[in-house]
C-alpha cells in the first residue's frame, strides 16, 4: 500500500497509525500511548478489513471492556462502511460470552436458557449456602465469600481444582462454600458474571467447539489488552486460529486494575506468546502539551514492568505544572476551589477535573466548593454525606440529639443488620405512646412480649447503645463521641468482617467522618451545630448537573480528558496508597495510576498536598509522595524545596532536623530528574533566615516533626498527637521499633538536641 497517496480510511492519520490500520496479517501488538487516537485506529482497521481486503464483517471479532466503548466502536464502523450493526461482532467480553452460551449452553451445567444473577441475587444465594453449611455470616461474610470465589473464577479454577493442604482449614471451608454455591447456581439454571467467562473458557477447551469458532472468526482484535485477567487471556488463546491474525491494542503504562484481577504480564509477554509479532507504537499524543507529557514520561520510566514508549505532541510546550503545598486538608480544599474557579473562567468551554486517589478525599474539597457556591458534578460515586455508611452513622448521632427522630430510628436499628424485620418494626412503632420517643415503644414492646426471642435481644442491645450514648454525649468531646459510637454501634466491626475492597473504602469514609468531627471540635462546635452544618452541606439544590467541574477518583477518570486537572493528596500513604506502597507490584501500579492522572490534562496540571492531615481524628504530619521526587524540575513552574530529611523510605534513616518539606522560590540543591531520592537535606546555600528553626516547647507539648528519644525504643519522630494535659498522646515512628503511641506523661521522652 502506498501511504503517500492514502486511501480515504487513512486520511488524517499519522504514519504509525496508518501502519496499524493496514497491517492485518499475523500477530500485531499496538502500543497506544495516552491520547494517541487508538479508538480511531481500531475502527479504521475494522473498516479497512471489510472494505479494502474483502473480509466478511462476521469474520471479525473485536472485544473491549465497557458497553459504552463497544457501542462507540460499532457506530463508528457502521458510519465508515455502511453495514448493519447485527453483522458486526463488536462487544464486551461478557456480552460475547453470553452470545456464545446462548448457542452452545446445552454443553454447560446451566443450559442455554440460563438467567444471569446480579449482585443482589448472588448475595441471597450465598446467605442460603452459609446457612446450609451452618456457617456464621459474621465470620464468613457473604460479600467476602463472593469476592474470594470471584478471584478463583477469574483464574479459571473450579472448587475441586484449588490446591490446598489439610492444615488450611479456612481455605477448605471456602472451597466447600464455592462448591455449594455453584450447585445452587446450577439448580437455578443461573450464571453470575464471572461464570459467563468461566463457562465459555471451559467450553472452548473442547477441540470441536474451539475449531468451530476459530473457523468463524478469522480476525481477532482486543482493546485495552493490559486490563485482561486470566480467564480473558485464556479465551483469547482459544480463539486464535492457525493464521494467528490477532491484533491487541493497549498501554502497559495504563494497567491500573490489578486489584480486580487484571494481569499486566498478558501484554508484557504478548511477544513471547506470539513469536514474530509486529509491534507498532503510537507515540504522538493529540491531547496534552509537552510539559504535561514530559512529567508523565519521566515518572513512568521508574517502573520496571514496561515495554516503553516516548510520548510527544505538536501542541507546544504549554504551561508548566503547578505544585501547591497547603498547611492542612481544609486549606488544600480551599486553594483547589479558588484555582478551579479561575480555570473555569479562563475559557467558556473549559472542562476541569479534580482527581483523588480514594473517595474519602472528596469531603474537604466538596465542602470548599459548596462554601464558595461553585457547582460541581461528582462522577462515579455518591456525595460524601450521602454515602450509605455515613448516613448510617448520622442516624445514630441524630438520635442522641433528637430522640423523637423516627426516620433515624428506623435506619439505625438495622445498621448494621440486626435481623429486625418489618413485622418487628411495626410492633415497636405501634407501641410508641402518642408524642413519645421510639425507645419508649421498644420498652413497651419488650415488656408486653410483642417482641421476643432473638429479635428481643437485639432490640434490647440497640436500646442500651442509645441510652449509654446520651450519657456519653455529655461526657465526651465531639470526636471522641463519634469514635465511641463507631465502635459501640458495630458499624466498624461489620465492615471489618466483610473484608472486601468495597468495605475497606467504606471504612476509610467513616474515618474521614471522624476527621470532620475533629475539625469541628477545634472550632468549638457542639453535636447539634455539627449536625446542622452537615444537613446544610448535603442540600441537593447546590448541585448543578450541567457543571463543567467534575470530581472523581483517578480510576473513574481513565479514558477521559479535561482542559485542567487537579490531583490532590500528594503524600505518602495517600498517594501512593498505604496498602500498596510496600509491595513492588503494588507500587508500580500506583505509579501507573499517577501516570494516568497526569495524562488526563490537556492544558494545565495542578498537584497539591498538605503538611498536616487528619487521620482517625488525629492531626498527622504528611510525608511528601515519592512521586513528586520523580518529577523533572524543568516541568514545574517553580522548584519544590524539600527542606530537610526526616524519613528515608524503606531505610528508616533519620537526621537531626525536624522540618519535612517546604516551598521556596530558592533553587534547591541538585536532585535527580527521574528517580526517587529519599534522603532530603537542607540547602545550606539558602539565606540564613530561610532555615527552619528548632521546635519550641508549648503548653500543648512538642510540635509534629520533633525528634525525640525514648529509654525503651530509642530515637524517633513525632508524627501525630492527640489529647491535652495528662492525656497528651504522641504517635512516634521509631528508627528501630516502628510506630508506637505513647502517653507523654509516662513515656520519659526527651527532645533530641536539648
N, C-alpha and C positions, 0 to 999 in steps of 0.2 A: 504494500500500500504506500503510495507517495503522499507523505504527510505535508509536503509543500503545497499541495492543492487539495485541501481537506474536503472530505465528504460532509454533508450537512450535519451529520451526527457528531462531527469532530470540531465544528465551528465553536470558537471561543474557549477551547481547551488548550492548556499548555502542553508542551511536548511529552512529559511523563504521563499526563492524563490521557493523551491520545494513544500512547503505547499501551496503557492499561485497558483501554477500550478495544483496541484491535488485536491484542494478544489473546487468543482464545484456545490454544491447544496446550494440553498438559497442565501440570500443577503451577499455579501462579499465586504468589504472596504479594499483595498490595499493602505496603506500609503507609497508611494515610495519616499524616500528622494533623494536629488540631487545625480546623478551619481550612483544610486543603481541598474541599469540594468532593468528598468521597461519595455522597449520595448521587451527585451528578454523574460521576464516573460509573457507578453501579447501574443506574438506569440507562445511561447511554450504551453501556456494554450489553445489556439485555436486548435493547433495541437493535444494536449492531448485529448480534447473533441472528435475530429474526429477519431483519431487512437485508443485510449485506451477505450473510452466509446461509440464508435459507433454512435456518433451524426452526422446527415447529415450536410454537410457544409452549406447548405442553411437555416438551422435552427439556425445558429449563426449569430447575428448581432453585429459587432464591429464598433464603431464610434469614430472619433478623430477630430482634428481641421484643419489640413492642408493636402493638396493633397500629399505633399511630405511624411508626416508621414503615410498616408493611403497606399500609394504605397509601401513604405518600409515594412510595416507590411504585406501587401498582398504577396509581393515577398518572404519574409521570411517564411510565412506559406506554400506557394507553394513548396518551397525548402524542407521543413520539411516533408510534407505528399504527395507531388507529385499529386496535383489536379489542374485542370484548373482554371484560375482566375475567369471565369464567374460564377463558383459555389459559390464563396465567396461574402459575404456582408460585406466588409471592406471598409469604405468610410468616408468622412466628413459628418457632419450634413446636409449641403446644398445639397451635392450630393445624399444622401439618400432621402431627401425630394423631390428633383426633380424627382427621380425614382418613388416615390410613386405617385406624382401628375401626372406624365405621364400616370399612370394607372387609377387613381381614379379622375382625374381632372374634369370630367363631373359633379361632385358634387360641384365644386367650381365656383365662379363667372367668372373665366377666361378660363375654359375648360382645356382639357389636351394637346391641341396643342398651348400652350402659348409660347411667346418669353420672354426672360429674359433681362430686361433693365439694361445696365451698368450705371455707374455714369453720363456719358455724356447724355445718354437718359433721365435719371431721371431729370437732371438739365433742359433740354429742356422742358420736360413736366411741371416742376414746374414753369418755366417762363411763360408758357401759362396759368397755373392756376392763377398766380398772376395777369396777365393781365385781365383774365376773371372777377376776383373779384375787379378790379381797385385798386390794392394794389401796392405801390411803391416798386421796388426791392431794393432801398436804405434802406428803413425802414424794409422791410421783405426780407432779403437776401435769395436767393434760397438755398444756401448751409446750412444756419442756419435752414431754414424751414425743409429741408430734414433730418437734424440731429435730430431735435425735433421729427419729425414723426417716425424716426428710433427708437428713445428711447421708444416711446409708443408701436410700433410694437414688440419690444423685451420684453415688459411687457405683450404681448398678448392682447392689447387693441385696439379696433376699434374706430372710431370717436365718435359714439353715446354712448360708454362706458366710456368715460373720464368725470369724475365728475368735475363740476365747478359751480361757483355762478355767477349771473348776473353781479356782480361788476368786475369779472375777464375778462375784455374785450379783453386783448391780448390773453388769453387762448381761448376765444370764437372764435377769429379770426383764431387762429391756427387750431382749430377743423374744421372750415369751409374750410380752405386750405387743411387739411388732407382729408376731405370728397370728395372734388372735385378732388384731386389728385388720390384717389382710383377709382373714377368714370372714370378718364382718363385712368388709367391702365386697367380697365375693358373694355373700348371702344377699346383699342389697343390689347386686349387679351394678356396682358403682366403682368409679375411679376417683382418686384425688389427683391434684395437678401433677404431682411427681410421678404417679402411675402412668400418665399419658406418655412420658418419656421412657420410663422403665419398661412398660409392656411393649412399646414399639421397638425398643432396642432388643428385647428378648425375641420378638417376632422376627426381626431381621437376622437373627443368628441362624435361622432356618435357611439353608442354601437355596431352596426353591424360591422362597419369598424374596431373599436378597437379590437373586438373579432377575426376578421379575421387575423389581424397582430400579435396579441398575440398567436394565434394558429400556425402561421407561424414561429415566432421566439421564440424558447424555451429557448435560452440563449442570454442574452444581456450583452455586455461589453462596457464601456465608458472610454476612455483615457482622461487625463487632466480634470478630473471632476471638479476641482476647478475653471476652466475657463468657466463653463456653465452659461448662462443667464436664465432669467425666461422662455422664450419660449422653450429653450432646456431642461430645467428641466421638464416642463410640458409634452413635447414629451416623455421623458423617463418614466414619471409616467404612461402615457397612454399605453406604450409598455410592461410594466412589467406584466406578466401573473400571474395566481394563484400560480404557483410553486415558484414565486419570485426568479428566477435564474438570478439575476442581480449582476454583478461584476463591481465596479467602481475603477479606479486607479487614484491617484492624490496626490498632496502635497499641503496642505493648506498654507505652508510657501512660495510657489511659485505662489500664486494668485496675479497677478500684472496687471490685466486688468479690474479693477473696473470702470475705466473711459470709457470703451466701453460696459458696461452692465453686466460684469461677477459678480456673487454674491457668495462670499465666504461662505455664510450661507448654500449653497447647499451641500458642502462637510462636513461642521461642523455639520449639522443637519441630515446627512445621517442615522445615527443610530436611530434617532427619527422617520424618515420616514419609516425605515425598522427595526423594533424591532428584536432582536435575530441575529443581524448582526455578522458575523465572521470578526474580524479585524486582519489584518496581517501587520506588519511594516517591510519594507525593509530599514534597517539602515546601512548596510555595504556599504560604498562608494568605488567605484573602480577607481575614478578619481583623487582625491586630497590627499595631505599629511595631517597629523593630525593637524598641526599648522593652516592650512587654515580652516579645518573643525571646530576646536575649536573657531576660530574667528567668523565663521558663526553661530555656535550654541549659543555662549554666547550673541551675538547681538539679535538674533531672539527670545530668551527667554523673552525679554522685551515686546513682543506682548501679548495681552490678548486673541485675537481671534485665538486660535490654539489648536490642539489636543496634539501635542508634539511628538518628536522623538529625539534620540541621535545618530548622525552620527559618525561612526568610520571607520577606514581603517587599512589595513595591509601594507600600503605603507611607514610606518615610519613617524617620526616627521617632517622631511623636514626642509627647510629654513624658518626662521621666516618672518613675514610680515614687509615690509619696509614702513615707512611714511616719506614723504618729504614735508616740508613747504617751498614754494618758496616766493620770495618777491612780485611778481605780476604774472599776467596771462602769460605774454610773457616768463618770467623766468621758469614758470612751464612747458610751452610747450617745451622749450629748454632742460630742465632736462629730461623730458619724452622721447624726441627724442634720447638723448645720451644713456639713460638706455635701451631703446628699441633696439637700435643698438647693445648694449652689449649682450642682451638676444638672439638676432638673431645669434650672432657669437658663443654663447656658445655651440650650437649643430646644426648640419646640418639639422635636422628635426624639429627644434623649430618652433612653431606657436605662435605668440604673438598678443594680442589684446589690443587696447586702448579703454576703455569704458567711456562713459559720460552720464549724466542724460538727456541732451537735445542737439539737433543738433547744436545750436549756439556755443556750447563749442568747436566744432571741428576746428574753424578758426585758432586760435593761434597754435594749435597742428599741423595742416596741414602746416602752414607756416614754422614752425620749421623743420618739416620733409623734406620739399622741399628745404629749405636753406641748409640742410646737405646732399641732394641728397639721401635720404633714401626712396626707393619705398614703396608704401602702397596701400591698396585697401579700398575704402570707401564702407561699406555694408549698404544697406537699405536706401540710401539717395543719394543726389546729392552734389558734392563738393561745398564748401561754396560759392565761387564766381560764380558758375554756377547755383545757385538756381534761380527760376523764379523771386521772389521778389527782389533779389539782382541785377539781370540783368535789371529789370525794372528801378530801381533807377539809376544804372550806365548809362542807356540810356539818362536820363536827364542830369547827370553830364557831360557826354561826349559832349552833345550838347552845354553846357556852354563853353567848351574848344574848340570844333571844330564844329561850326555852319553848316558846309557843310556835316556832317555825316548823310547821308540819311537813312542808316540802323538803326541808333539810333533813328532818327526821326520817322520812321515807327513803331518802338516799343513803344516809349514814348507817341505818340499821342493817343494810346488806353491802356495806363497803368496809372490809371485804365480805364476801358471801358468808352468811351465817345460816343459810337454809331457811330463812324466814319468807315463806311464800305468800302469795296474795291473800289466801284464806286467813292465815295468822295475822297478817297486817290489818285486814278488815276487822277482825275481832278486837285488836288493840284499839283501833280508831273508834270502833263502836262504844268502847268502854271509857273514852275520854269524856269527862264531865263538861257540860256547857261552859265555855270560856276557860277551860282548863288546859294544862300542858299535856303533850303526848306522853310524857313519862307517867303522868297520873293514870293514863289509860293502860300503860304497861303494868303498873302495880295492881290495878283493879282486875285486869285480865288474868294475872298470875294468882291473885287472891281467890277469884271465883273458879279457877280451874279451866277457864275458857281457853287458855294456852297451857299446854303441859308437855311432858316428855322432853325430847332433845330441844325442841323449839323454845320451851320454857327456860331451859338452862342457858341457851344462847341469848335470849332476850334479857334475862336477868344480868348476865355479864355485861351486855351492852349498856343497860341502865346504870350499872356500877361505874362504868367508864365516864358517863356523863356527870354523875353525881360527884365523883372524885375530881373530874375536870373543872367543875365550878369552884372547888376549893383551890385547885392549883392555879386557876386564873388570878386569884387574889394574892398568891404567894410567889409567883414566878414573873420574870420579865417576859416580854413578847416572844423572843426567840426561844427561850427555854420552854415556854408553854407549847409552842409549835413542835419542838423536838419531843417533848413528853407525849403529846397527842399522836405524833407519828408512830411512836413505839406502842403506846397503850391501845391504840385503835386496831393494830395489827396490819395496817396498810403496808408498812415497810417489810414486815416478815412475809406477807403474802407474795409480794413481788420478788423477794429474795428466793423463796421456794420455787417460784415459777422458773427462774434462772434461764431466761432466754434473752436474746438481743433486745427484743421489744421491752421486756420487763426491766432490763438494765437501763435503757433510755428513760423509762418512766420513773425509776428510782432517782436518776440524775435530775429529773424535773422536780421531784419532791425536795431534793437537796437544794435546788435553786430557789424554791419557795421559802425554805428555811433561811437562805441568804437574804431574800427580800424582807423577811420578818426582822432579821438582824439589822438591816439597813434602816428600817422604820424605827426600830428601838433606839438607834443612835439619834434619831430626830425627836425622840420623846413621845412617839405615837402610842396610844393605847390600842387594845384589841379592837374596840369599836371604830376608832379612826382608821385603823389598818383595813378593816373590812369595808368601810365606806369608800376608801380610796380605790380598792380593788373593784368594787361594784362600778364605780365611775369609769375606771380604766377599761372595763370589759364592755362598756356601752357600744353596741354594734354600729350605731349611726355615725361613728367616727371613721368607719372603713369605707373606702372608695374602691369598688371592684374594678374600675377602669384605670386605676392608678398606674403610672409609669414607673413606680418604685416597687420592687419586689424583694421579699425576704425569703431565704430558703437555705437549706443545708447544701454543701458542695455536691453531695451525691445527687440531689434534685436538679442541680444546675448543669449536669453533664449534657452536652448536646445543644445548650443554649448559648446566646451571646448578648452582650449588653455594651452600651457605649461607655459606661463607667462601672467599675466593680469595687466594692469594699470587702475586704477579707479581715474579719475581726478575730480577736483571741489568739494572737501570735505568741503564745507562751508554751513552754514545756508542760506536759500533762493536759493541755487543752488542744494544741496542735503542734507536734504530734500528740494524738490521744494517749492518755495514760495507760490504757490497756494494750496498746500496740507497740509502743516505742521500745520495749525491752527485747523484742523479737526481731531478728534481721528481716524476715519476710514481712512482718507487720510494719516495720519502719519504712521499708521500701514502698509498701502500698500507701502509707501516709504521705510519702514524698510524691508519689504519683497523683495523689489527691490534691496536693498543693499545686502541682503542675496543671491539673485540670482547672483548678480555681483561677490561676493566673491567666490561662488561655481563654477564659470566658470574656475577658476585657478587650474591647475594640480600640478605645482611645485613651483611657485613663485607668490606672490601677492604684488603689489605696490599701495599705496594710496597717493594721492597728494592733496595739497590745496594751496591757495595763500593768503598772508596777505592783499594784495590790489587787487582789480579787478575793471575794468571799468564797470559801469552800466549807460546806456543812456549818454555816453560821460563823465561821472564824475568818478573820482577816489574814490572808496569806500573802507571802512575798512571791511574786511571779518571777520565774526564770525565763529569759528570752528563748523563744523557739530556735532550735538549731538550724531550722530552715532559713531564718534571717541571716545567719552567718554564711550561708551558701549563696546569697545573692551577690552578683558582681556590683562593686561600688559605683561603676560608671552608669548604671541604670537608675540610681537613686537621685532624687532631686537635692538631697543633702546627705552627707555621710552620717552613719549611725556611730556615735562614740560609745563604745561599750563599757567605759569606766573600768572598774577593777574586777578581778576574778574572785568569786566566792564558791564556785562549784565547777567541777570538771566532769562532764558526762561520762559515766561508766568507771571513773577512776577514784572519785572522792578526794581530789587534790584541793587543798584549801590554802589561801594566802592570808595576809594579815590585815585586810581591809574589809569594809562592810558593804559598800555600795555595789549593786549588781549591774545596772545598765542605765544609760542616760542618753539624752540627745544633746548635740552640740554643733555649732557651726564650725568648730575647730576640727581640722582633719585629724583622724586618729592615727595611731601607729599602724604601720603597714600590716595588712592581713590578706589571706588568700582570697581570690575571687570565686573559687569554685568548690572549696572543701570546708568542712566544719573544723574550726579551730577553737576547741573548747577552753583553752587557757586564756583568760582575758586579763590583761594587765593595764594599769593606769598609764596613760600617755604623759610621761614626765615633761614633754615639751610644752604642755599646756600652761597657760599663766597660773601663777600660784593660787589666785583667788578661785580658780575653777576646780581645784582639787577638793575631793569630798572631805568634810570634817568628820572627826571621830564622833561616835554615838555618845549622847549625853543622857545621864540618868534622869528620868522624870518621875513624877508621883505615880504614874501608871506602869512603871517598870522600864525595861530597856526596849528600844525600837526594834522593829524587824530588821534582820540583817546583822545584828550584833553577834560577834564571835564570843563564845563563852567556853568555859571548861568545867567539867563535872568530875568529882573524885571517882565516880564509878564508870563513866562512859568516855571520858577524855574530851578532846576538842570537838566543838560542834557549832552550828549556826542556827540562830532563832529564825524560823520561817513563818510562824504563826503564833498568835496569843489570844487568850480569851479570859474573861473574868477580871475582877479587880480585888485589891486588898489581899486578904488571906487566901482567896480563891484564884488569884492570878496564876494562870497555867500557860506554859510555853510549849509549843511544838518545836522540837530541835532535831536537826539532822546531824548525827554524829559521824565523824570520819570512819570510825571502826565498828559502830554498832547500829547504823541506820537511824531511822526516825523513832523518836521517843517523845512522850508527853510527860512533862514534869511540873509539879506544883512548885512555884518559885520559893515559897516559904520553907519548904522541906528539902529542896534539891541541892543545897550547899553549892550553888552555882557561883562562879566568879567570871567577871568580864576579862577577856584576854587583853593584855597590854595595859591593864590598870594596876 
